Amino acid sequence: MKRVLVILFILLVSFLIAAFFIKVNKRETLLYKIQQWVTYDTADWENYENNKQLLAAGATEVTTTEVVGVEDDLYPVDTNRISPEFRALEIEKIRKTDFGRLVIAKLPPDHEDAQIALIHLTDRKLTDVIINQKINIKVGTCFENPKTAGNYRCVSCMILLYNREKKSWVEAPNGENFLKNAYDFYQASEGDIWQARELSMRIPYDYALIAKYSK
């Protein structure tokens, strides 16, 4: 019993010290910040700083970004890899979308959560790709999505396919291209498993995610 109390005291003191020295902004919690310091590598911190700059002008409340057009307009596009005539149109769409109002999710799904959710969404088509083509799902920065559809939590994130053999991301699995580059992930209740659905909110292209998993 005495040992347990000593351990609890040490943890409490450590938490208080962390609270004093670790800077936390209004969108973050201390536990989230500690998790960052423990788990983030250089690429993760670059991604964090890029998104912090993107959201510098953001509001404190979660709001839906205004999107006009067909559903495909929601999906993030790498403007460096499209033809000039479409590039100008895409840049204009991005300029008109208020990404500054997006809020980075504090409790997003991890890579495994996203992969399991997409296995279910694709009726297990993804399982064959994971096993036979040595591909895993990697999830990027997630943003709070107010379109919960009655669920406890919903976030929108870009994903990519990571080839374990090539140690780099790939465009699409061999065969049918049945995956898109971004999805909504949601939990029906607190602590429930993550599930996936089609993207319902425009989010920025996650260049840091691509860079992190490029050979």
C-alpha positions in Angstrom: 0.0 0.0 0.0 2.8 2.4 0.9 4.5 1.7 -2.4 1.3 2.5 -4.3 1.0 5.8 -2.5 4.6 6.7 -3.3 4.1 5.9 -7.0 0.9 8.0 -7.0 2.7 10.8 -5.4 5.6 10.7 -7.9 3.1 10.7 -10.8 1.2 13.6 -9.3 4.4 15.6 -8.8 5.5 14.7 -12.4 2.2 15.9 -13.7 2.4 19.2 -11.9 5.9 19.8 -13.2 4.8 19.0 -16.7 1.9 21.4 -16.3 4.3 24.2 -15.3 6.8 23.6 -18.1 4.8 22.3 -21.1 3.0 25.0 -23.1 -0.5 24.0 -24.0 -2.8 26.1 -26.3 -6.6 26.4 -26.0 -7.2 23.5 -28.5 -5.0 21.0 -26.5 -5.0 19.2 -23.2 -1.9 18.6 -21.1 -2.3 14.8 -21.5 -2.4 15.3 -25.3 0.7 17.4 -25.1 2.6 14.9 -23.0 1.6 12.2 -25.5 3.1 14.3 -28.3 6.4 14.7 -26.5 6.6 11.0 -25.8 5.5 9.6 -29.2 6.2 12.3 -31.9 9.2 12.0 -34.2 10.6 14.8 -36.4 8.1 14.3 -39.2 5.2 14.4 -36.7 6.4 17.7 -35.3 6.8 19.1 -38.8 3.2 18.1 -39.5 2.1 19.6 -36.2 3.8 22.9 -36.9 2.4 23.1 -40.5 -1.1 22.6 -39.2 -0.6 25.0 -36.4 0.3 27.7 -38.9 -2.7 26.7 -41.1 -5.0 27.0 -38.1 -3.5 30.2 -36.7 -6.5 32.2 -37.7 -9.0 29.6 -36.6 -12.0 30.1 -34.4 -12.4 28.4 -31.0 -15.7 26.7 -32.0 -16.1 23.8 -34.4 -17.9 24.8 -37.6 -18.5 23.2 -40.9 -16.5 24.5 -43.8 -18.5 25.9 -46.7 -18.3 23.6 -49.7 -20.0 24.2 -53.1 -20.1 21.6 -55.8 -20.2 17.8 -56.2 -19.1 15.4 -53.5 -15.6 14.8 -55.2 -14.8 18.5 -54.5 -14.5 17.5 -50.8 -11.4 15.3 -51.3 -8.0 16.9 -50.8 -5.9 17.3 -53.9 -2.1 17.7 -54.3 -2.0 20.8 -56.4 1.6 20.0 -57.4 0.5 16.9 -59.3 -2.4 18.1 -61.5 -2.4 19.8 -64.9 -2.2 23.6 -64.9 -5.8 24.2 -66.0 -7.2 22.2 -63.1 -4.6 23.4 -60.7 -5.8 27.0 -60.9 -9.4 25.9 -60.2 -8.3 23.7 -57.3 -6.3 26.5 -55.7 -9.3 28.8 -56.0 -11.5 26.3 -54.2 -8.9 26.0 -51.4 -8.7 29.7 -51.1 -12.4 30.0 -50.7 -12.6 27.3 -48.1 -12.0 28.5 -44.6 -9.5 25.9 -43.4 -8.7 28.3 -40.5 -11.9 27.3 -38.8 -11.0 23.6 -38.7 -9.9 22.2 -35.3 -7.3 19.5 -35.0 -8.8 16.4 -33.3 -7.4 15.7 -29.8 -8.3 12.1 -29.8 -8.1 10.8 -33.4 -8.0 7.2 -34.5 -4.5 5.7 -34.8 -3.3 3.8 -37.8 -4.7 0.5 -36.6 -8.1 2.0 -35.7 -8.4 3.5 -39.2 -7.3 0.3 -40.9 -9.9 -1.8 -39.1 -12.6 0.8 -39.8 -11.7 0.7 -43.5 -11.6 -3.1 -43.6 -15.3 -3.1 -42.4 -16.2 -0.2 -44.8 -14.8 -2.0 -47.8 -16.5 -5.3 -46.9 -13.0 -6.8 -46.2 -11.6 -6.1 -49.7 -8.8 -4.3 -47.9 -7.8 -7.5 -46.0 -6.5 -9.1 -49.2 -4.5 -6.0 -50.0 -3.0 -5.9 -46.5 -2.0 -9.5 -46.6 -1.0 -10.2 -50.2 0.3 -6.8 -51.3 2.0 -5.9 -48.0 0.1 -2.7 -47.6 -1.1 -0.9 -44.4 -3.2 2.1 -43.8 -1.6 5.2 -42.4 -3.7 8.1 -41.1 -2.7 11.7 -41.1 -3.9 14.8 -39.2 -7.6 14.5 -38.3 -10.0 17.4 -37.9 -13.1 17.6 -35.7 -16.2 17.1 -37.8 -19.5 18.5 -36.4 -21.5 16.3 -38.8 -21.7 13.5 -36.2 -25.1 12.1 -37.5 -26.0 11.3 -33.9 -22.7 9.6 -33.1 -20.5 10.5 -30.1 -17.5 11.8 -32.1 -16.6 12.3 -35.8 -13.3 13.3 -37.3 -12.1 13.7 -40.9 -8.7 12.6 -42.0 -6.5 11.9 -45.0 -5.1 8.4 -45.3 -2.5 6.7 -47.5 -1.5 3.2 -48.5 2.0 2.2 -47.1 3.8 -0.6 -48.8 5.8 -2.5 -46.1 8.1 -4.1 -48.6 9.0 -0.8 -50.5 8.8 1.2 -47.3 7.0 3.9 -49.1 3.4 5.0 -49.8 1.8 3.9 -53.1 -0.9 5.4 -55.3 -3.3 2.4 -55.2 -3.4 -1.3 -54.6 -2.9 -3.6 -57.7 -6.3 -4.3 -59.2 -9.5 -2.4 -58.4 -8.9 1.0 -56.9 -11.6 1.0 -54.2 -10.1 3.4 -51.7 -10.2 7.2 -51.6 -7.6 9.4 -49.9 -9.7 10.7 -47.1 -12.6 9.5 -44.9 -14.7 10.4 -41.9 -14.0 8.2 -38.8 -16.6 8.1 -36.0 -17.4 6.5 -32.7 -21.0 5.6 -31.9 -20.3 6.2 -28.2 -17.5 7.2 -25.9 -14.7 4.6 -26.1 -16.4 2.6 -28.8 -14.6 1.2 -31.8 -13.9 3.6 -34.7 -15.9 3.2 -37.9 -15.5 4.8 -41.3 -17.8 6.5 -43.8 -17.4 8.7 -46.9 -15.8 12.1 -46.4 -18.4 14.8 -45.5 -16.2 17.8 -44.9 -13.4 19.4 -47.0 -10.0 19.1 -45.4 -6.5 20.3 -46.6 -4.1 17.9 -48.4 -1.8 16.4 -45.8 1.6 17.0 -47.4 3.4 16.1 -44.2 1.7 12.6 -44.1 3.0 12.0 -47.7 6.5 13.2 -46.8 6.7 11.1 -43.7 6.0 7.8 -45.6 7.9 8.6 -48.8 11.0 6.5 -49.5 
